[in-house]
Each structure stands twice: as structure tokens, then as C-alpha cells.
Amino acid sequence: MNENEEKISIYIDVCRVIGRAVVVLKEAGQPVTQDRIKLMMQMHSEQNDDPYMSNVYATAQDVLTWN
């Protein structure tokens, strides 16, 4: 996988994990806020031992802090 393909793959997975967090929060009747999504990313990252997914969760947390 070249660098561009890797970036696209990470982008797709970042969108996927953020979207999944939103769905889980909505299904639980919880407010969907940036802080709650970031907390979910942190929790999933801590429960994960796959370096690729750890990078995805860290990137997702970074994206959520962009203004």
C-alpha cells in the first residue's frame, strides 16, 4: 500500500469510527457532543492492541479538536 492509499484508508476508518460513536450515543439516548465522541475514541483505543486501529482512534481524536 502506498502512502496515498494508506492516507485514504485511515480517512475512511476515521469516518467509520466517528460515525459508529455517533450511532452508539444516539441509540443510548446520550447527547452527541464532541467531548463524548472523543471519550469513546479514547476508550476504544485503550481496549485495542492493533497499532493501525490505535492510529485511527488517535487521528479521530485529533480531527475532533480541529476548528
N, C-alpha and C positions, 0 to 999 in steps of 0.2 A: 504494500500500500504506500503510495507516495504521500508527500506532505499535504498536498491539497485534498486528497481523498480522506486522509486522517482528520483534517480540519472539518470537512463536511460530515464525516461520521460522528465526530464529537458534537457538532452543532445539532445534528438530528437527535442524538441521545440526550443532550441537554434539554432540548424542547420536549422530548418524551418524559423525562423525569420531572420537569416542572409541571407539565400537563397532568401527569399522574398525581402529583401532590395536590393540585387544584381539585381534581376529581375526588380524591380521598377526603379532603377537607369538606367539600360540598356534601358528600354522602354522609359525613359525620355531623353535619349541621353546624360546622365550625366556620367562623368568618375566614374568608380568604384574604390574608394580608401578606405583605412581603416578608414580615418577620416570621409568620407561621410557616411559610413555604421554605424560608432559609433554615428554620429549625428542623423541618422534615428532611431537608437535604443533609444537614449535619447528622441527624440520627441514622439515616440510611448509609451515609458514608462510614460511620463508626461501626455499623453492623456488617460491613462489606470488607472482604480481603482481596478483591480483584483490583490491581493497580489501575487498569483502564477505567473501571467504574468509579474508583476514588477520584480520578482526574475529572470525570464527567460531573460528579457531585460538587467538587471544588469549583469547577468552572461555572456550574449553575448558580452556586452561591455568589460568585463574583459578578455574574450577569445581573443578579437581583440587586446589586449595590450600584449599578450604573445609573446615572441620571440623564 
